Amino acid sequence: MIYKTLKLGFIGGSINSAIGSTHKIASQMDNKFTVVCGCFSTHEDSNRETAEKWNIEKIYSNHIKLLENEKNNLDAIVILTPTDIHSNIIMDVLEYDIPIICEKTLTNSLNDALKIKKLLMKNHGFLVTTYNYTGYPMIRELEHMIKQDVLGKIIQIHIEMPQESFMRLDKNANISKPQNWRLKDNEISTLSLDLGTHLSNMITFLIKEHPLEVIAIQNSFGHHKVVDNLMCMIKYSNNIDCQMWYSKSALGHKNGLKVEVYGTKGSASWYQMNPEFLEFNDNIGRNIMIDRSSKDIAIADQNRYNRFKSGHPAGFIEAFANHYDDIYEGLIAFKQNKSDYLNNYIFGIDDSISELSLMTAIERSIVTKQWEKINVED
């Protein structure tokens, strides 16, 4: 297949942001995208410095000017601003009929996501949200194993994402200061938007079931007056139980994403800090460590996941690049007017609505201190 390089414009994602450079590298790793313009920051110096460092000639002081001037030149806009200003930018981009790749979480409220869906459907637009952890080869192997009934009927999932950033001191024993947008909670806590939606997305990706009800507790243990620790239990369809924990006040964890899936025939676990390996246990007592070179794998040995041979670990940015490869395939299908452009590995508006519905129910449960139904749009 001869690939056409698609042109991207960035809104947000300057060199001073947490995620901009990752998106730039990942999107271009396999030569399927190129970044041709941007409004990288509302701060003039940061905007200019980003364009200079990345050798981007076209730079704009605000996103409307970018859309007006580049609407006929771009294949997609990548939105990398803080979550709380995603919604207005998404609505603006949809009006210009440009496909959208949005950093998670899509918005900071379920109502905003529902409004976006109405305009997206009206304009027959393209919108995907990036959840890069599903790009790890062994996570995709696990998804395939579940689909092939290797684990049997799934009965429970334990998933967690502990971090220490709101409790940790720097090397001079000073309190570290996160970005300002991370230090305020709105209708849904920033912790849930930042970490919780990753876990919700991961579960749905793996088991293809939907959450029905939830009970949750939260707290603030760290140096900042925002929610930084949340635990919940969730009942999923097909009688699957889930235990979920995410935190920014768990000392000893840089990014402790871990998922354990238990079935009637076997179980499997994966830890993001050791991402090359998937541990499998079956119901006759065998314990097997699986990696990209293992004999019976079906997904992780594909060429696309082996930019370099097994034994030389692929990591976070490679997982993001895998995700961008799938977005590329989706965009090509969309441009060919195919109705099923959302392939198995990319996540559209309904996925975002599902995740925000769960996070909204979690907030209700924290207030009522009881199980809450998860109301997903019909």
C-alpha positions in Angstrom: 0.0 0.0 0.0 1.3 3.5 -0.9 0.6 5.8 1.9 -0.3 9.5 1.5 1.1 11.7 4.2 -1.7 13.6 5.9 -1.4 17.2 7.1 -2.1 18.1 10.7 -2.6 21.4 12.4 -2.1 21.6 16.2 -4.2 23.7 18.5 -2.4 23.7 21.8 0.5 21.4 22.5 3.4 23.9 22.8 6.9 22.8 24.0 5.8 23.9 27.5 2.8 21.5 27.6 2.8 18.0 29.1 1.8 16.2 25.9 2.5 18.3 22.8 5.9 16.9 21.9 4.6 13.3 22.4 1.8 13.9 19.9 4.2 15.5 17.4 6.7 12.6 17.6 4.0 9.8 17.7 2.0 11.2 14.8 5.1 11.4 12.6 6.9 8.3 13.7 5.7 6.1 10.8 5.7 9.0 8.2 1.9 9.0 7.8 1.3 12.5 9.2 3.2 15.8 9.1 2.5 18.8 11.3 2.3 21.8 9.0 0.8 24.6 11.1 -0.3 25.5 14.6 -1.6 27.8 17.2 0.4 26.1 19.9 -0.1 28.5 22.8 -2.0 31.7 23.6 1.3 33.0 24.9 3.2 34.6 22.0 6.7 33.6 23.1 5.8 30.0 23.7 3.9 29.9 20.4 6.8 31.3 18.4 9.4 29.1 20.2 7.4 26.0 19.5 7.2 26.8 15.8 10.9 27.6 15.6 11.9 24.4 17.5 9.7 22.2 15.3 10.5 24.0 12.1 6.9 24.9 11.5 6.5 27.9 9.1 2.8 28.6 9.6 1.9 29.9 13.0 -1.3 31.6 14.2 -2.0 33.7 17.3 -5.5 32.2 17.7 -7.3 29.1 16.5 -10.0 30.9 14.5 -7.3 32.5 12.3 -5.8 29.1 11.8 -9.1 27.5 10.8 -9.9 30.4 8.4 -6.6 30.2 6.6 -5.9 26.4 6.7 -9.4 24.9 6.2 -8.6 23.7 2.7 -5.1 22.6 3.5 -5.5 20.3 6.4 -6.5 16.7 6.8 -7.1 17.0 10.5 -6.8 19.3 13.5 -5.2 17.9 16.7 -6.6 19.6 19.9 -4.1 19.6 22.8 -5.4 22.4 25.0 -6.4 21.8 28.6 -9.6 19.7 28.8 -11.8 22.6 30.2 -11.5 24.5 26.9 -11.8 21.6 24.5 -15.6 22.0 24.0 -15.6 25.5 22.4 -12.7 24.7 20.2 -14.2 21.4 19.0 -17.4 23.2 18.1 -15.5 25.8 16.2 -13.5 23.2 14.2 -16.7 21.2 13.4 -18.1 24.4 11.8 -15.2 24.5 9.5 -15.7 20.8 8.5 -12.2 19.7 9.5 -11.7 16.2 11.0 -10.7 16.3 14.7 -8.2 14.3 16.7 -8.7 15.3 20.4 -6.5 14.5 23.4 -8.5 12.9 26.1 -10.7 13.7 27.8 -13.1 15.0 25.1 -14.7 17.5 27.4 -15.1 18.2 31.2 -18.8 17.4 31.2 -21.3 14.9 29.8 -23.7 17.7 28.6 -20.9 19.3 26.5 -20.2 15.9 24.9 -23.8 15.4 24.0 -23.9 18.9 22.4 -20.8 18.0 20.4 -22.4 14.8 19.2 -25.4 16.7 17.9 -23.3 19.0 15.8 -21.0 16.1 14.7 -23.9 14.1 13.4 -25.4 17.1 11.7 -22.2 17.9 9.9 -21.3 14.2 9.3 -17.9 15.0 10.8 -14.9 13.0 12.0 -13.9 13.1 15.6 -11.7 10.7 17.6 -10.3 10.9 21.1 -6.8 9.6 21.9 -6.4 6.9 24.5 -2.8 5.9 23.9 -2.4 3.1 26.5 -4.6 0.8 24.2 -1.7 1.1 21.7 0.6 -1.1 23.6 1.1 -4.4 21.7 0.5 -6.6 24.7 -2.7 -4.8 25.6 -3.9 -5.5 22.0 -2.8 -9.1 22.5 -4.8 -9.3 25.7 -7.9 -7.9 23.9 -7.5 -10.6 21.2 -7.1 -13.3 23.8 -10.4 -12.2 25.5 -12.1 -12.1 22.1 -10.9 -15.6 21.3 -12.2 -17.0 24.7 -8.7 -17.9 26.0 -9.7 -16.6 29.4 -13.2 -18.0 29.3 -16.1 -15.9 30.5 -14.8 -12.7 32.1 -16.0 -12.4 35.7 -13.9 -9.6 37.2 -11.4 -6.8 36.5 -9.1 -5.0 38.8 -7.6 -1.9 37.3 -5.5 1.0 38.8 -3.5 4.0 37.9 -1.7 5.4 41.0 0.7 8.3 40.7 2.6 10.3 43.3 2.8 13.8 41.8 0.5 15.6 44.3 2.3 14.1 47.3 5.9 14.1 46.1 8.5 16.9 46.9 11.2 18.0 44.5 14.9 17.4 45.2 15.0 20.5 47.3 12.0 19.4 49.4 9.7 21.9 47.8 6.1 21.2 46.8 5.9 20.8 43.1 3.4 23.0 41.2 1.3 21.3 38.5 -0.3 23.3 35.7 -3.1 25.6 36.9 -5.9 23.7 35.1 -5.0 20.6 37.1 -5.7 22.4 40.4 -9.4 22.9 40.0 -12.3 20.6 40.1 -15.6 21.2 38.2 -18.6 19.0 37.6 -16.3 16.1 37.3 -13.1 16.0 39.2 -9.9 16.7 37.2 -8.5 13.5 38.6 -11.3 11.5 37.0 -10.9 13.4 33.7 -7.1 12.9 33.7 -6.9 9.3 34.9 -10.3 7.8 35.4 -11.4 8.0 31.8 -8.2 6.2 30.8 -9.2 3.3 33.0 -12.8 3.3 31.8 -11.7 3.3 28.2 -9.3 0.5 28.8 -12.0 -1.7 30.3 -14.4 -1.2 27.5 -11.7 -1.7 24.9 -10.8 -5.1 26.5 -14.1 -6.6 27.4 -16.6 -4.8 25.1 -19.1 -4.4 27.9 -20.7 -1.3 29.4 -20.9 -0.1 33.0 -24.3 -0.3 34.7 -23.8 1.1 38.3 -21.1 2.3 40.6 -20.3 3.2 44.2 -17.3 5.4 44.9 -15.3 7.3 47.6 -12.7 10.0 47.1 -10.3 12.1 49.1 -7.7 14.8 49.0 -4.5 13.6 50.7 -1.8 15.7 48.9 -0.5 19.2 48.9 -3.3 20.7 46.7 -6.9 21.3 47.6 -8.3 19.1 44.8 -9.5 15.4 44.7 -6.3 13.3 44.4 -7.5 9.8 45.3 -10.6 7.8 44.2 -11.7 4.2 44.6 -14.8 2.7 43.2 -16.6 -0.6 42.5 -18.4 -0.9 39.2 -20.9 -3.5 37.9 -20.5 -4.1 34.2 -22.9 -5.8 31.8 -22.7 -9.6 31.5 -22.3 -9.8 35.3 -18.7 -8.6 35.4 -17.4 -7.0 38.7 -14.7 -4.3 38.6 -12.6 -2.6 41.2 -10.9 0.7 40.1 -8.4 2.9 41.9 -6.7 6.0 40.6 -4.6 8.5 42.5 -2.1 11.3 42.5 -1.2 10.9 46.1 0.3 7.3 46.1 4.0 7.7 46.9 6.2 5.2 45.1 4.2 5.2 41.9 5.4 7.3 38.9 2.6 5.9 36.7 1.4 2.6 38.0 -1.2 1.6 35.4 -2.1 -2.0 36.0 -4.9 -4.2 34.7 -5.8 -7.7 35.8 -8.5 -9.6 34.0 -10.0 -12.8 35.5 -12.1 -15.3 33.6 -13.4 -18.9 34.1 -10.5 -20.4 32.2 -7.6 -18.1 33.1 -6.4 -14.7 34.1 -4.0 -12.2 32.7 -2.2 -9.1 34.0 -0.3 -6.2 32.5 1.7 -3.5 34.1 2.6 -0.3 32.2 6.0 0.1 33.8 7.0 -3.4 32.4 4.9 -3.2 29.2 6.6 -5.9 27.1 5.2 -8.7 29.2 1.7 -10.1 29.7 1.3 -12.7 32.5 -1.2 -15.5 31.9 -2.4 -18.1 34.4 -4.8 -20.9 33.4 -7.1 -23.1 35.4 -4.7 -26.1 35.5 -2.0 -24.1 37.3 0.2 -23.0 34.4 1.9 -19.6 34.7 3.2 -18.2 31.4 5.0 -14.9 30.6 4.1 -13.7 27.1 6.0 -11.1 25.0 6.3 -10.1 21.4 8.4 -13.1 20.5 6.3 -15.8 22.2 5.1 -18.7 20.1 1.3 -18.5 20.3 0.7 -14.7 20.0 -1.5 -13.4 17.2 -1.3 -9.6 17.4 1.9 -8.4 19.1 4.2 -10.1 16.6 2.9 -8.1 13.6 5.5 -5.9 11.8 3.7 -2.7 12.8 4.5 -3.4 16.5 8.1 -4.4 15.9 9.9 -1.3 14.8 12.8 -3.0 16.5 13.0 -6.7 17.5 11.8 -8.1 20.8 14.2 -7.6 23.7 14.5 -3.9 22.9 11.4 -2.6 24.7 8.9 -0.4 22.9 7.4 2.3 25.1 4.9 5.1 25.7 5.6 7.0 22.5 5.6 3.9 20.4 2.2 3.0 21.8 1.0 6.5 20.9 2.4 6.0 17.4 0.4 2.7 17.1 -2.7 4.7 18.0 -1.9 7.3 15.4 -1.5 4.6 12.8 -5.0 3.4 13.5 -6.3 7.0 13.4 -4.6 7.3 10.0 -6.5 4.3 8.7 -9.8 5.7 10.1 -9.2 9.1 8.4 -8.4 7.4 5.0 -11.6 5.4 5.3 -13.6 8.6 6.2 -12.2 10.4 3.2 -13.3 7.5 1.1 -16.8 8.0 2.5 -16.9 4.7 4.3 -19.5 4.6 7.1 -17.5 2.2 9.3 -14.4 4.4 9.5 -14.1 3.8 13.3 -11.9 0.7 13.4 -11.4 -1.5 16.5 -8.5 0.6 17.8 -9.9 4.2 17.7 -12.5 5.8 19.8 -15.3 8.1 18.6 -17.9 10.3 20.3 -20.0 7.4 21.7 -16.9 6.1 23.6 -16.3 9.6 25.1 -20.0 9.8 26.1 -19.8 6.4 27.8 -16.7 7.4 29.8 -18.1 10.7 30.9 -21.4 9.0 31.9 -19.4 6.7 34.2 -17.4 9.7 35.7 -20.7 11.6 36.2 -22.2 8.6 38.0 -19.1 8.4 40.2 -19.6 12.1 41.2 -23.2 11.3 42.2 -22.2 8.3 44.2 -19.7 10.3 46.2 -22.5 12.7 47.2 -25.2 10.1 47.9 -22.8 7.5 49.4 -24.7 4.7 47.6 -24.8 2.8 44.3 -25.7 5.0 41.3 -27.0 3.9 37.9 -25.0 4.9 34.9 -27.2 6.8 32.5 -25.8 6.5 29.0 -27.5 8.2 26.1 -29.8 5.8 24.1 
